[in-house]
Amino acid sequence: MADVTALRAARADLGLSVMRLWITYFSCGGNRDADHLASYLAGDGDGADLVDHDHIVDALNDMYFDRGLDRPAGVRPELTTPQTRAIALQVVT
């Protein structure tokens, strides 16, 4: 299972309920139910495949951008310059 620490931190940073995150996750192409999402974020359950994980990242990033924040989830810490972050955003989203 992928490390979900960054996903939990982003959800907390945005002040999102699991249900609000699930709605955006679903609109980004996710196909699991809200209970599965909650379980995955808690580190329980059977996990998610990489595509599902990417849909969660996409949902979080969409909400950051909707709020005018440039704090994309899923970008590795070593990607700190504007140029490398822009490239990472193309890969992550």
MOWO-V650697 format. One record per pair of residues at least 24 apart in sequence whose C-alpha atoms are under 10 Angstrom apart, sorted by the first residue. I is the first residue (numbers start at 1). J is the second residue. D is the distance in Angstrom with one decimal. If there is no record, write none. Layout:
# MOWO-V650697
i->(I:I)
j->(J:J)
d->(D:D)
This chain:
# MOWO-V650697
i->(1:1:1:1:1:1:1:1:1:1:2:2:2:2:2:2:2:3:3:3:3:4:4:4:4:4:4:4:5:5:5:6:6:6:6:6:7:7:7:7:7:7:7:8:8:8:8:8:9:10:10:10:10:10:10:10:10:10:11:11:11:11:11:11:13:13:14:14:14:14:16:16:20:21:21:21:21:22:22:22:22:23:24:24:24:24:24:24:24:25:25:25:25:25:25:25:25:25:25:26:26:26:26:27:27:27:28:28:28:28:28:28:28:28:29:29:29:29:29:30:30:30:30:30:31:54:54:55:55:57:57:58:58:58:59:60:61:61:61:62)
j->(40:43:44:45:46:47:48:49:50:53:40:43:47:48:49:50:53:40:41:43:53:40:41:42:43:47:53:74:41:42:43:41:57:73:74:75:41:53:56:57:60:73:74:40:41:42:43:73:73:57:60:61:63:64:71:72:73:74:41:59:60:63:64:73:64:71:60:63:64:67:60:63:59:56:59:60:63:55:56:59:60:59:55:56:58:59:60:62:63:52:53:54:55:56:57:58:59:60:62:52:55:56:59:55:58:59:52:54:55:56:57:58:59:62:54:55:56:58:59:54:55:56:58:59:55:92:93:92:93:92:93:89:92:93:93:93:89:92:93:93)
d->(9.0:8.4:9.7:9.8:8.2:5.7:7.1:7.9:9.0:9.6:9.6:9.2:7.9:8.0:8.5:7.9:7.8:10.0:9.3:8.4:9.8:7.8:6.0:8.0:7.1:9.9:8.9:9.9:8.1:9.2:8.9:9.8:9.5:7.0:7.2:9.6:7.3:9.2:7.8:7.2:7.9:6.9:7.8:10.0:6.3:8.2:9.9:10.0:9.0:9.2:7.0:9.0:10.0:8.9:8.8:8.6:6.5:9.3:9.5:10.0:7.1:9.6:10.0:9.4:9.5:10.0:8.3:7.8:7.4:9.2:9.4:9.5:9.9:8.0:6.9:7.3:8.8:10.0:8.2:8.3:10.0:8.7:9.0:8.4:8.7:5.3:8.0:8.1:8.1:8.9:9.7:9.4:5.8:5.4:8.3:7.3:4.8:7.9:9.4:9.9:8.0:8.7:8.3:9.0:9.8:8.0:9.8:9.3:5.9:8.1:9.5:6.7:6.3:9.0:9.6:6.4:9.3:9.3:9.3:8.9:5.6:7.5:9.7:9.2:9.2:7.3:7.7:9.6:8.5:7.5:7.5:9.9:7.3:5.4:9.0:9.9:9.1:9.0:7.5:8.7)
